[in-house]
Amino acid sequence: MNPTAENIARLVFERLAERVEDGRVRLERVEVWETPRSRAVCER
């Protein structure tokens, strides 16, 4: 897998969701910023 911001955002989202979601908590969005004006977003 290429370490692009999009791939990193997706990987962080998936791994974090596995750890924090428990019926009361739900991960909705992860943003990875490359520069002050450029970002990748992974959301439900």
mmCIF entry with sequence, helices, sheets and N, C-alpha, C, O atoms, coordinates in Angstrom:
data_MODEL
# 
_entry.id   MODEL 
# 
_entity.id                         1 
_entity.type                       polymer 
_entity.pdbx_number_of_molecules   1 
# 
_entity_poly.entity_id                      1 
_entity_poly.type                           'polypeptide(L)' 
_entity_poly.nstd_linkage                   no 
_entity_poly.nstd_monomer                   no 
_entity_poly.pdbx_seq_one_letter_code       MNPTAENIARLVFERLAERVEDGRVRLERVEVWETPRSRAVCER 
_entity_poly.pdbx_seq_one_letter_code_can   MNPTAENIARLVFERLAERVEDGRVRLERVEVWETPRSRAVCER 
_entity_poly.pdbx_strand_id                 A 
# 
loop_
_entity_poly_seq.entity_id 
_entity_poly_seq.num 
_entity_poly_seq.mon_id 
_entity_poly_seq.hetero 
1 1  MET n 
1 2  ASN n 
1 3  PRO n 
1 4  THR n 
1 5  ALA n 
1 6  GLU n 
1 7  ASN n 
1 8  ILE n 
1 9  ALA n 
1 10 ARG n 
1 11 LEU n 
1 12 VAL n 
1 13 PHE n 
1 14 GLU n 
1 15 ARG n 
1 16 LEU n 
1 17 ALA n 
1 18 GLU n 
1 19 ARG n 
1 20 VAL n 
1 21 GLU n 
1 22 ASP n 
1 23 GLY n 
1 24 ARG n 
1 25 VAL n 
1 26 ARG n 
1 27 LEU n 
1 28 GLU n 
1 29 ARG n 
1 30 VAL n 
1 31 GLU n 
1 32 VAL n 
1 33 TRP n 
1 34 GLU n 
1 35 THR n 
1 36 PRO n 
1 37 ARG n 
1 38 SER n 
1 39 ARG n 
1 40 ALA n 
1 41 VAL n 
1 42 CYS n 
1 43 GLU n 
1 44 ARG n 
# 
_struct_asym.id          A 
_struct_asym.entity_id   1 
# 
_struct_conf.conf_type_id            HELX_P 
_struct_conf.id                      HELX_P1 
_struct_conf.pdbx_PDB_helix_id       AA1 
_struct_conf.beg_label_comp_id       ALA 
_struct_conf.beg_label_asym_id       A 
_struct_conf.beg_label_seq_id        5 
_struct_conf.pdbx_beg_PDB_ins_code   ? 
_struct_conf.end_label_comp_id       VAL 
_struct_conf.end_label_asym_id       A 
_struct_conf.end_label_seq_id        20 
_struct_conf.pdbx_end_PDB_ins_code   ? 
_struct_conf.beg_auth_comp_id        ALA 
_struct_conf.beg_auth_asym_id        A 
_struct_conf.beg_auth_seq_id         5 
_struct_conf.end_auth_comp_id        VAL 
_struct_conf.end_auth_asym_id        A 
_struct_conf.end_auth_seq_id         20 
_struct_conf.pdbx_PDB_helix_class    1 
_struct_conf.details                 ? 
_struct_conf.pdbx_PDB_helix_length   16 
# 
_struct_conf_type.id          HELX_P 
_struct_conf_type.criteria    ? 
_struct_conf_type.reference   ? 
# 
_struct_sheet.id               AA1 
_struct_sheet.type             ? 
_struct_sheet.number_strands   2 
_struct_sheet.details          ? 
# 
_struct_sheet_order.sheet_id     AA1 
_struct_sheet_order.range_id_1   1 
_struct_sheet_order.range_id_2   2 
_struct_sheet_order.offset       ? 
_struct_sheet_order.sense        anti-parallel 
# 
loop_
_struct_sheet_range.sheet_id 
_struct_sheet_range.id 
_struct_sheet_range.beg_label_comp_id 
_struct_sheet_range.beg_label_asym_id 
_struct_sheet_range.beg_label_seq_id 
_struct_sheet_range.pdbx_beg_PDB_ins_code 
_struct_sheet_range.end_label_comp_id 
_struct_sheet_range.end_label_asym_id 
_struct_sheet_range.end_label_seq_id 
_struct_sheet_range.pdbx_end_PDB_ins_code 
_struct_sheet_range.beg_auth_comp_id 
_struct_sheet_range.beg_auth_asym_id 
_struct_sheet_range.beg_auth_seq_id 
_struct_sheet_range.end_auth_comp_id 
_struct_sheet_range.end_auth_asym_id 
_struct_sheet_range.end_auth_seq_id 
AA1 1 ARG A 29 ? THR A 35 ? ARG A 29 THR A 35 
AA1 2 SER A 38 ? GLU A 43 ? SER A 38 GLU A 43 
# 
loop_
_atom_site.group_PDB 
_atom_site.id 
_atom_site.type_symbol 
_atom_site.label_atom_id 
_atom_site.label_alt_id 
_atom_site.label_comp_id 
_atom_site.label_asym_id 
_atom_site.label_entity_id 
_atom_site.label_seq_id 
_atom_site.pdbx_PDB_ins_code 
_atom_site.Cartn_x 
_atom_site.Cartn_y 
_atom_site.Cartn_z 
_atom_site.occupancy 
_atom_site.B_iso_or_equiv 
_atom_site.pdbx_formal_charge 
_atom_site.auth_seq_id 
_atom_site.auth_comp_id 
_atom_site.auth_asym_id 
_atom_site.auth_atom_id 
_atom_site.pdbx_PDB_model_num 
ATOM 1   N N  . MET A 1 1  ? 0.847   -1.180 0.000  1.00 0.00 ? 1  MET A N  1 
ATOM 2   C CA . MET A 1 1  ? 0.000   0.000  0.000  1.00 0.00 ? 1  MET A CA 1 
ATOM 3   C C  . MET A 1 1  ? 0.892   1.243  0.000  1.00 0.00 ? 1  MET A C  1 
ATOM 4   O O  . MET A 1 1  ? 1.836   1.339  0.785  1.00 0.00 ? 1  MET A O  1 
ATOM 5   N N  . ASN A 1 2  ? 0.592   2.174  -0.870 1.00 0.00 ? 2  ASN A N  1 
ATOM 6   C CA . ASN A 1 2  ? 1.312   3.443  -0.894 1.00 0.00 ? 2  ASN A CA 1 
ATOM 7   C C  . ASN A 1 2  ? 0.934   4.280  0.319  1.00 0.00 ? 2  ASN A C  1 
ATOM 8   O O  . ASN A 1 2  ? -0.239  4.330  0.687  1.00 0.00 ? 2  ASN A O  1 
ATOM 9   N N  . PRO A 1 3  ? 1.905   4.938  0.947  1.00 0.00 ? 3  PRO A N  1 
ATOM 10  C CA . PRO A 1 3  ? 1.604   5.757  2.122  1.00 0.00 ? 3  PRO A CA 1 
ATOM 11  C C  . PRO A 1 3  ? 1.058   7.139  1.744  1.00 0.00 ? 3  PRO A C  1 
ATOM 12  O O  . PRO A 1 3  ? 1.613   8.163  2.141  1.00 0.00 ? 3  PRO A O  1 
ATOM 13  N N  . THR A 1 4  ? -0.023  7.153  0.981  1.00 0.00 ? 4  THR A N  1 
ATOM 14  C CA . THR A 1 4  ? -0.655  8.424  0.635  1.00 0.00 ? 4  THR A CA 1 
ATOM 15  C C  . THR A 1 4  ? -1.503  8.897  1.803  1.00 0.00 ? 4  THR A C  1 
ATOM 16  O O  . THR A 1 4  ? -1.858  8.103  2.675  1.00 0.00 ? 4  THR A O  1 
ATOM 17  N N  . ALA A 1 5  ? -1.825  10.158 1.827  1.00 0.00 ? 5  ALA A N  1 
ATOM 18  C CA . ALA A 1 5  ? -2.671  10.695 2.902  1.00 0.00 ? 5  ALA A CA 1 
ATOM 19  C C  . ALA A 1 5  ? -4.020  9.989  2.924  1.00 0.00 ? 5  ALA A C  1 
ATOM 20  O O  . ALA A 1 5  ? -4.577  9.749  3.995  1.00 0.00 ? 5  ALA A O  1 
ATOM 21  N N  . GLU A 1 6  ? -4.546  9.657  1.753  1.00 0.00 ? 6  GLU A N  1 
ATOM 22  C CA . GLU A 1 6  ? -5.846  8.964  1.684  1.00 0.00 ? 6  GLU A CA 1 
ATOM 23  C C  . GLU A 1 6  ? -5.762  7.573  2.310  1.00 0.00 ? 6  GLU A C  1 
ATOM 24  O O  . GLU A 1 6  ? -6.647  7.167  3.063  1.00 0.00 ? 6  GLU A O  1 
ATOM 25  N N  . ASN A 1 7  ? -4.703  6.856  1.996  1.00 0.00 ? 7  ASN A N  1 
ATOM 26  C CA . ASN A 1 7  ? -4.535  5.516  2.569  1.00 0.00 ? 7  ASN A CA 1 
ATOM 27  C C  . ASN A 1 7  ? -4.272  5.570  4.064  1.00 0.00 ? 7  ASN A C  1 
ATOM 28  O O  . ASN A 1 7  ? -4.770  4.731  4.814  1.00 0.00 ? 7  ASN A O  1 
ATOM 29  N N  . ILE A 1 8  ? -3.504  6.540  4.496  1.00 0.00 ? 8  ILE A N  1 
ATOM 30  C CA . ILE A 1 8  ? -3.232  6.690  5.930  1.00 0.00 ? 8  ILE A CA 1 
ATOM 31  C C  . ILE A 1 8  ? -4.522  7.038  6.675  1.00 0.00 ? 8  ILE A C  1 
ATOM 32  O O  . ILE A 1 8  ? -4.779  6.489  7.747  1.00 0.00 ? 8  ILE A O  1 
ATOM 33  N N  . ALA A 1 9  ? -5.328  7.935  6.127  1.00 0.00 ? 9  ALA A N  1 
ATOM 34  C CA . ALA A 1 9  ? -6.597  8.303  6.759  1.00 0.00 ? 9  ALA A CA 1 
ATOM 35  C C  . ALA A 1 9  ? -7.502  7.085  6.894  1.00 0.00 ? 9  ALA A C  1 
ATOM 36  O O  . ALA A 1 9  ? -8.114  6.877  7.942  1.00 0.00 ? 9  ALA A O  1 
ATOM 37  N N  . ARG A 1 10 ? -7.589  6.281  5.839  1.00 0.00 ? 10 ARG A N  1 
ATOM 38  C CA . ARG A 1 10 ? -8.439  5.081  5.876  1.00 0.00 ? 10 ARG A CA 1 
ATOM 39  C C  . ARG A 1 10 ? -7.932  4.075  6.904  1.00 0.00 ? 10 ARG A C  1 
ATOM 40  O O  . ARG A 1 10 ? -8.717  3.518  7.672  1.00 0.00 ? 10 ARG A O  1 
ATOM 41  N N  . LEU A 1 11 ? -6.626  3.845  6.919  1.00 0.00 ? 11 LEU A N  1 
ATOM 42  C CA . LEU A 1 11 ? -6.042  2.901  7.863  1.00 0.00 ? 11 LEU A CA 1 
ATOM 43  C C  . LEU A 1 11 ? -6.261  3.353  9.313  1.00 0.00 ? 11 LEU A C  1 
ATOM 44  O O  . LEU A 1 11 ? -6.647  2.549  10.162 1.00 0.00 ? 11 LEU A O  1 
ATOM 45  N N  . VAL A 1 12 ? -6.017  4.622  9.593  1.00 0.00 ? 12 VAL A N  1 
ATOM 46  C CA . VAL A 1 12 ? -6.230  5.150  10.947 1.00 0.00 ? 12 VAL A CA 1 
ATOM 47  C C  . VAL A 1 12 ? -7.700  5.019  11.326 1.00 0.00 ? 12 VAL A C  1 
ATOM 48  O O  . VAL A 1 12 ? -8.022  4.614  12.443 1.00 0.00 ? 12 VAL A O  1 
ATOM 49  N N  . PHE A 1 13 ? -8.593  5.360  10.399 1.00 0.00 ? 13 PHE A N  1 
ATOM 50  C CA . PHE A 1 13 ? -10.028 5.255  10.670 1.00 0.00 ? 13 PHE A CA 1 
ATOM 51  C C  . PHE A 1 13 ? -10.407 3.821  11.040 1.00 0.00 ? 13 PHE A C  1 
ATOM 52  O O  . PHE A 1 13 ? -11.066 3.590  12.053 1.00 0.00 ? 13 PHE A O  1 
ATOM 53  N N  . GLU A 1 14 ? -9.992  2.873  10.224 1.00 0.00 ? 14 GLU A N  1 
ATOM 54  C CA . GLU A 1 14 ? -10.357 1.474  10.463 1.00 0.00 ? 14 GLU A CA 1 
ATOM 55  C C  . GLU A 1 14 ? -9.805  0.951  11.782 1.00 0.00 ? 14 GLU A C  1 
ATOM 56  O O  . GLU A 1 14 ? -10.521 0.304  12.547 1.00 0.00 ? 14 GLU A O  1 
ATOM 57  N N  . ARG A 1 15 ? -8.548  1.228  12.043 1.00 0.00 ? 15 ARG A N  1 
ATOM 58  C CA . ARG A 1 15 ? -7.924  0.713  13.274 1.00 0.00 ? 15 ARG A CA 1 
ATOM 59  C C  . ARG A 1 15 ? -8.482  1.394  14.524 1.00 0.00 ? 15 ARG A C  1 
ATOM 60  O O  . ARG A 1 15 ? -8.694  0.744  15.547 1.00 0.00 ? 15 ARG A O  1 
ATOM 61  N N  . LEU A 1 16 ? -8.716  2.697  14.437 1.00 0.00 ? 16 LEU A N  1 
ATOM 62  C CA . LEU A 1 16 ? -9.254  3.419  15.585 1.00 0.00 ? 16 LEU A CA 1 
ATOM 63  C C  . LEU A 1 16 ? -10.696 2.999  15.861 1.00 0.00 ? 16 LEU A C  1 
ATOM 64  O O  . LEU A 1 16 ? -11.088 2.842  17.017 1.00 0.00 ? 16 LEU A O  1 
ATOM 65  N N  . ALA A 1 17 ? -11.476 2.820  14.814 1.00 0.00 ? 17 ALA A N  1 
ATOM 66  C CA . ALA A 1 17 ? -12.860 2.380  14.982 1.00 0.00 ? 17 ALA A CA 1 
ATOM 67  C C  . ALA A 1 17 ? -12.926 1.038  15.707 1.00 0.00 ? 17 ALA A C  1 
ATOM 68  O O  . ALA A 1 17 ? -13.789 0.834  16.561 1.00 0.00 ? 17 ALA A O  1 
ATOM 69  N N  . GLU A 1 18 ? -12.022 0.128  15.371 1.00 0.00 ? 18 GLU A N  1 
ATOM 70  C CA . GLU A 1 18 ? -11.983 -1.177 16.044 1.00 0.00 ? 18 GLU A CA 1 
ATOM 71  C C  . GLU A 1 18 ? -11.770 -1.032 17.545 1.00 0.00 ? 18 GLU A C  1 
ATOM 72  O O  . GLU A 1 18 ? -12.296 -1.821 18.330 1.00 0.00 ? 18 GLU A O  1 
ATOM 73  N N  . ARG A 1 19 ? -11.005 -0.033 17.940 1.00 0.00 ? 19 ARG A N  1 
ATOM 74  C CA . ARG A 1 19 ? -10.656 0.126  19.353 1.00 0.00 ? 19 ARG A CA 1 
ATOM 75  C C  . ARG A 1 19 ? -11.674 0.930  20.165 1.00 0.00 ? 19 ARG A C  1 
ATOM 76  O O  . ARG A 1 19 ? -11.857 0.658  21.351 1.00 0.00 ? 19 ARG A O  1 
ATOM 77  N N  . VAL A 1 20 ? -12.330 1.901  19.559 1.00 0.00 ? 20 VAL A N  1 
ATOM 78  C CA . VAL A 1 20 ? -13.169 2.797  20.360 1.00 0.00 ? 20 VAL A CA 1 
ATOM 79  C C  . VAL A 1 20 ? -14.660 2.537  20.247 1.00 0.00 ? 20 VAL A C  1 
ATOM 80  O O  . VAL A 1 20 ? -15.416 2.898  21.149 1.00 0.00 ? 20 VAL A O  1 
ATOM 81  N N  . GLU A 1 21 ? -15.100 1.920  19.160 1.00 0.00 ? 21 GLU A N  1 
ATOM 82  C CA . GLU A 1 21 ? -16.542 1.726  19.001 1.00 0.00 ? 21 GLU A CA 1 
ATOM 83  C C  . GLU A 1 21 ? -17.024 0.603  19.908 1.00 0.00 ? 21 GLU A C  1 
ATOM 84  O O  . GLU A 1 21 ? -16.481 -0.502 19.894 1.00 0.00 ? 21 GLU A O  1 
ATOM 85  N N  . ASP A 1 22 ? -18.062 0.905  20.702 1.00 0.00 ? 22 ASP A N  1 
ATOM 86  C CA . ASP A 1 22 ? -18.570 -0.082 21.656 1.00 0.00 ? 22 ASP A CA 1 
ATOM 87  C C  . ASP A 1 22 ? -20.084 0.009  21.857 1.00 0.00 ? 22 ASP A C  1 
ATOM 88  O O  . ASP A 1 22 ? -20.593 -0.486 22.863 1.00 0.00 ? 22 ASP A O  1 
ATOM 89  N N  . GLY A 1 23 ? -20.801 0.616  20.943 1.00 0.00 ? 23 GLY A N  1 
ATOM 90  C CA . GLY A 1 23 ? -22.247 0.776  21.117 1.00 0.00 ? 23 GLY A CA 1 
ATOM 91  C C  . GLY A 1 23 ? -22.612 2.142  21.650 1.00 0.00 ? 23 GLY A C  1 
ATOM 92  O O  . GLY A 1 23 ? -23.692 2.658  21.359 1.00 0.00 ? 23 GLY A O  1 
ATOM 93  N N  . ARG A 1 24 ? -21.719 2.737  22.434 1.00 0.00 ? 24 ARG A N  1 
ATOM 94  C CA . ARG A 1 24 ? -21.951 4.085  22.946 1.00 0.00 ? 24 ARG A CA 1 
ATOM 95  C C  . ARG A 1 24 ? -21.131 5.110  22.189 1.00 0.00 ? 24 ARG A C  1 
ATOM 96  O O  . ARG A 1 24 ? -21.504 6.281  22.108 1.00 0.00 ? 24 ARG A O  1 
ATOM 97  N N  . VAL A 1 25 ? -20.008 4.663  21.633 1.00 0.00 ? 25 VAL A N  1 
ATOM 98  C CA . VAL A 1 25 ? -19.083 5.540  20.915 1.00 0.00 ? 25 VAL A CA 1 
ATOM 99  C C  . VAL A 1 25 ? -18.993 5.060  19.474 1.00 0.00 ? 25 VAL A C  1 
ATOM 100 O O  . VAL A 1 25 ? -18.879 3.864  19.205 1.00 0.00 ? 25 VAL A O  1 
ATOM 101 N N  . ARG A 1 26 ? -19.046 6.020  18.552 1.00 0.00 ? 26 ARG A N  1 
ATOM 102 C CA . ARG A 1 26 ? -18.926 5.690  17.133 1.00 0.00 ? 26 ARG A CA 1 
ATOM 103 C C  . ARG A 1 26 ? -18.015 6.711  16.459 1.00 0.00 ? 26 ARG A C  1 
ATOM 104 O O  . ARG A 1 26 ? -18.248 7.917  16.545 1.00 0.00 ? 26 ARG A O  1 
ATOM 105 N N  . LEU A 1 27 ? -16.995 6.226  15.802 1.00 0.00 ? 27 LEU A N  1 
ATOM 106 C CA . LEU A 1 27 ? -16.075 7.099  15.086 1.00 0.00 ? 27 LEU A CA 1 
ATOM 107 C C  . LEU A 1 27 ? -16.749 7.544  13.794 1.00 0.00 ? 27 LEU A C  1 
ATOM 108 O O  . LEU A 1 27 ? -17.273 6.720  13.045 1.00 0.00 ? 27 LEU A O  1 
ATOM 109 N N  . GLU A 1 28 ? -16.733 8.831  13.541 1.00 0.00 ? 28 GLU A N  1 
ATOM 110 C CA . GLU A 1 28 ? -17.397 9.379  12.365 1.00 0.00 ? 28 GLU A CA 1 
ATOM 111 C C  . GLU A 1 28 ? -16.434 9.864  11.295 1.00 0.00 ? 28 GLU A C  1 
ATOM 112 O O  . GLU A 1 28 ? -16.736 9.776  10.105 1.00 0.00 ? 28 GLU A O  1 
ATOM 113 N N  . ARG A 1 29 ? -15.264 10.382 11.708 1.00 0.00 ? 29 ARG A N  1 
ATOM 114 C CA . ARG A 1 29 ? -14.411 11.045 10.725 1.00 0.00 ? 29 ARG A CA 1 
ATOM 115 C C  . ARG A 1 29 ? -12.964 11.096 11.198 1.00 0.00 ? 29 ARG A C  1 
ATOM 116 O O  . ARG A 1 29 ? -12.689 11.292 12.381 1.00 0.00 ? 29 ARG A O  1 
ATOM 117 N N  . VAL A 1 30 ? -12.044 10.916 10.256 1.00 0.00 ? 30 VAL A N  1 
ATOM 118 C CA . VAL A 1 30 ? -10.620 11.106 10.490 1.00 0.00 ? 30 VAL A CA 1 
ATOM 119 C C  . VAL A 1 30 ? -10.104 12.012 9.379  1.00 0.00 ? 30 VAL A C  1 
ATOM 120 O O  . VAL A 1 30 ? -10.408 11.804 8.204  1.00 0.00 ? 30 VAL A O  1 
ATOM 121 N N  . GLU A 1 31 ? -9.324  13.014 9.760  1.00 0.00 ? 31 GLU A N  1 
ATOM 122 C CA . GLU A 1 31 ? -8.693  13.911 8.790  1.00 0.00 ? 31 GLU A CA 1 
ATOM 123 C C  . GLU A 1 31 ? -7.186  13.817 8.947  1.00 0.00 ? 31 GLU A C  1 
ATOM 124 O O  . GLU A 1 31 ? -6.663  13.861 10.060 1.00 0.00 ? 31 GLU A O  1 
ATOM 125 N N  . VAL A 1 32 ? -6.496  13.688 7.829  1.00 0.00 ? 32 VAL A N  1 
ATOM 126 C CA . VAL A 1 32 ? -5.031  13.693 7.814  1.00 0.00 ? 32 VAL A CA 1 
ATOM 127 C C  . VAL A 1 32 ? -4.610  14.887 6.971  1.00 0.00 ? 32 VAL A C  1 
ATOM 128 O O  . VAL A 1 32 ? -4.925  14.972 5.784  1.00 0.00 ? 32 VAL A O  1 
ATOM 129 N N  . TRP A 1 33 ? -3.895  15.802 7.604  1.00 0.00 ? 33 TRP A N  1 
ATOM 130 C CA . TRP A 1 33 ? -3.463  17.023 6.918  1.00 0.00 ? 33 TRP A CA 1 
ATOM 131 C C  . TRP A 1 33 ? -2.065  16.830 6.363  1.00 0.00 ? 33 TRP A C  1 
ATOM 132 O O  . TRP A 1 33 ? -1.150  16.416 7.075  1.00 0.00 ? 33 TRP A O  1 
ATOM 133 N N  . GLU A 1 34 ? -1.912  17.140 5.070  1.00 0.00 ? 34 GLU A N  1 
ATOM 134 C CA . GLU A 1 34 ? -0.595  17.079 4.416  1.00 0.00 ? 34 GLU A CA 1 
ATOM 135 C C  . GLU A 1 34 ? 0.113   18.426 4.493  1.00 0.00 ? 34 GLU A C  1 
ATOM 136 O O  . GLU A 1 34 ? 1.323   18.495 4.708  1.00 0.00 ? 34 GLU A O  1 
ATOM 137 N N  . THR A 1 35 ? -0.646  19.474 4.317  1.00 0.00 ? 35 THR A N  1 
ATOM 138 C CA . THR A 1 35 ? -0.150  20.849 4.379  1.00 0.00 ? 35 THR A CA 1 
ATOM 139 C C  . THR A 1 35 ? -1.244  21.674 5.043  1.00 0.00 ? 35 THR A C  1 
ATOM 140 O O  . THR A 1 35 ? -2.328  21.148 5.293  1.00 0.00 ? 35 THR A O  1 
ATOM 141 N N  . PRO A 1 36 ? -0.997  22.946 5.337  1.00 0.00 ? 36 PRO A N  1 
ATOM 142 C CA . PRO A 1 36 ? -2.057  23.770 5.933  1.00 0.00 ? 36 PRO A CA 1 
ATOM 143 C C  . PRO A 1 36 ? -3.312  23.897 5.055  1.00 0.00 ? 36 PRO A C  1 
ATOM 144 O O  . PRO A 1 36 ? -4.367  24.305 5.539  1.00 0.00 ? 36 PRO A O  1 
ATOM 145 N N  . ARG A 1 37 ? -3.198  23.550 3.774  1.00 0.00 ? 37 ARG A N  1 
ATOM 146 C CA . ARG A 1 37 ? -4.351  23.692 2.875  1.00 0.00 ? 37 ARG A CA 1 
ATOM 147 C C  . ARG A 1 37 ? -4.764  22.403 2.179  1.00 0.00 ? 37 ARG A C  1 
ATOM 148 O O  . ARG A 1 37 ? -5.659  22.421 1.334  1.00 0.00 ? 37 ARG A O  1 
ATOM 149 N N  . SER A 1 38 ? -4.136  21.299 2.515  1.00 0.00 ? 38 SER A N  1 
ATOM 150 C CA . SER A 1 38 ? -4.398  20.029 1.826  1.00 0.00 ? 38 SER A CA 1 
ATOM 151 C C  . SER A 1 38 ? -4.612  18.918 2.847  1.00 0.00 ? 38 SER A C  1 
ATOM 152 O O  . SER A 1 38 ? -3.804  18.726 3.756  1.00 0.00 ? 38 SER A O  1 
ATOM 153 N N  . ARG A 1 39 ? -5.720  18.186 2.680  1.00 0.00 ? 39 ARG A N  1 
ATOM 154 C CA . ARG A 1 39 ? -6.029  17.126 3.633  1.00 0.00 ? 39 ARG A CA 1 
ATOM 155 C C  . ARG A 1 39 ? -6.718  15.960 2.933  1.00 0.00 ? 39 ARG A C  1 
ATOM 156 O O  . ARG A 1 39 ? -7.216  16.085 1.814  1.00 0.00 ? 39 ARG A O  1 
ATOM 157 N N  . ALA A 1 40 ? -6.731  14.833 3.621  1.00 0.00 ? 40 ALA A N  1 
ATOM 158 C CA . ALA A 1 40 ? -7.480  13.658 3.181  1.00 0.00 ? 40 ALA A CA 1 
ATOM 159 C C  . ALA A 1 40 ? -8.447  13.324 4.304  1.00 0.00 ? 40 ALA A C  1 
ATOM 160 O O  . ALA A 1 40 ? -8.096  13.399 5.481  1.00 0.00 ? 40 ALA A O  1 
ATOM 161 N N  . VAL A 1 41 ? -9.657  12.958 3.937  1.00 0.00 ? 41 VAL A N  1 
ATOM 162 C CA . VAL A 1 41 ? -10.704 12.677 4.916  1.00 0.00 ? 41 VAL A CA 1 
ATOM 163 C C  . VAL A 1 41 ? -11.260 11.280 4.694  1.00 0.00 ? 41 VAL A C  1 
ATOM 164 O O  . VAL A 1 41 ? -11.494 10.866 3.559  1.00 0.00 ? 41 VAL A O  1 
ATOM 165 N N  . CYS A 1 42 ? -11.467 10.566 5.780  1.00 0.00 ? 42 CYS A N  1 
ATOM 166 C CA . CYS A 1 42 ? -12.168 9.286  5.731  1.00 0.00 ? 42 CYS A CA 1 
ATOM 167 C C  . CYS A 1 42 ? -13.325 9.399  6.711  1.00 0.00 ? 42 CYS A C  1 
ATOM 168 O O  . CYS A 1 42 ? -13.119 9.684  7.890  1.00 0.00 ? 42 CYS A O  1 
ATOM 169 N N  . GLU A 1 43 ? -14.537 9.178  6.227  1.00 0.00 ? 43 GLU A N  1 
ATOM 170 C CA . GLU A 1 43 ? -15.707 9.273  7.110  1.00 0.00 ? 43 GLU A CA 1 
ATOM 171 C C  . GLU A 1 43 ? -16.740 8.240  6.736  1.00 0.00 ? 43 GLU A C  1 
ATOM 172 O O  . GLU A 1 43 ? -16.712 7.660  5.651  1.00 0.00 ? 43 GLU A O  1 
ATOM 173 N N  . ARG A 1 44 ? -17.652 8.025  7.659  1.00 0.00 ? 44 ARG A N  1 
ATOM 174 C CA . ARG A 1 44 ? -18.750 7.076  7.402  1.00 0.00 ? 44 ARG A CA 1 
ATOM 175 C C  . ARG A 1 44 ? -19.629 7.553  6.326  1.00 0.00 ? 44 ARG A C  1 
ATOM 176 O O  . ARG A 1 44 ? -20.601 6.882  5.980  1.00 0.00 ? 44 ARG A O  1 
# 
